[in-house]
Amino acid sequence: MRKRHSQLLGLALILLLVPFALVPAQAQAEPEADAWARYPIPQEGEESGWVLTGGGTGVTAICVAYDGTIYAATEETSGSPLDGYSLFKSTDDGYTWTPLWKIPTSDKPSGAAVASKIISLVLPRWEYADVLYLATQYNIYKSTDGGENLTSVAGKPGGAGTDGLEITSLDVTYYHDNHWVLVGSRDADADDYGGVYFYDESEIFTSWADLRVGNAPAGTRYDVLDVAFSPNFADDMQVVAVVTDENDTIVTTKLGNSGWGAAIGDATLDFPSIGGYLAFPADYDSSDVEDKYIQYIGLNAGEASAVYMVIGYETPDSSEVLPMFIPGSTKAIHSIAVAGEAYNATVVAGLTDGGVLGSCTPPPGTNTFVALGGFYDTGYVV
């Protein structure tokens, strides 16, 4: 689940992860004219204070547990500097890393065009560092022993890996003593679409259920860029999705058994996006529209790329969506973290060009992936 946090808990900003020691470097922020700041990226090499494997590696996802355990998903872009490992773990604030898991060759279906990589890591209950879920573009996996062993969850949602379908997003919550899993998908082909799928682990011998995003069968209405349970799901039964129909970008919500957009109006932007990412402030409350019904989305949308604030309104009104800084193609976003209360939150966004953009002054960053971790004055720079 996308956890709520009462204050800025810390930041994990990771570029290259290796099973070696890493030494944080210092960097100074230069504020932009619109009050957001872009942070310089430390240079590679021991002379710059960083010990790296060199080129050929990258990070695709991270998550941080209550006790400071950090999980990082990696990829090898050239050669095999990580010996094929795709999942690493650190229990000492990122100074050393233990290789855990290699994506099995069976993960990628024979007809799929893109090589497998981990696209999402989720700790459903932040205080339980051993229970980890991850998604590749084609499958969902679960570990109950801190990443030492992973098993596939309920097969390929929506036929991921066939006919251009790929998983884009994953979220997991703990409800009624069981894990509930959400998955979003998209279709790489024009005029074909993905969907939102749900799985209740207590219902054995069942498969993924189509949640009919857009109130239509999966594959007929939207590509899903991100999907998430509300931080208060046990109370409001809310699911939120960022979707596109290849013309517009839409934030839509489902409350309980109601249809999508039935209770809270959709927020619509008149441009398509190829990437979208959801985050919630600490005081998020879906029942308090216009005040605490605030969401944040980061978009990769060409010249319209930016972080946007979504203000919820009850139907028949549409929800409002406002850019938080001047959009631009150099601000294409593929990760976002939020801490603090609505209208006064600290927001940090990772950019596809390797930069980090934020409304605060975080520790020095090295990559576009951003996660919150630690408590109070504890933070992570790895």
Protein Blocks (a to p, Z undefined) as FASTA:
>chain_A
ZZddfbdfbdcddfbdcfbdcddddddddddfkopacdddddedjklopacebehiacfb
dcddfkopacdddddfehjlnnopabdcdfegolaccdfbdcdfklpcfkbmbdcddfbd
cdfblklmkbccdddfkbccddfegomaccdehiaehhiaiehiacfbdcdddeehiacd
ddddddfbghiacddddddfklghiacddehggiiaehilbccfbdcddfklmmnopacd
dddehlaccddddehjbcehklpccdddfbdcfbdcddddfklcfklghklmccddddde
hjlgccddddddddfbdcddddfbdcdfklccfbdcdedjehiaccddddfkopacdfbd
cdddfbfbdcdedehjaccdZZ
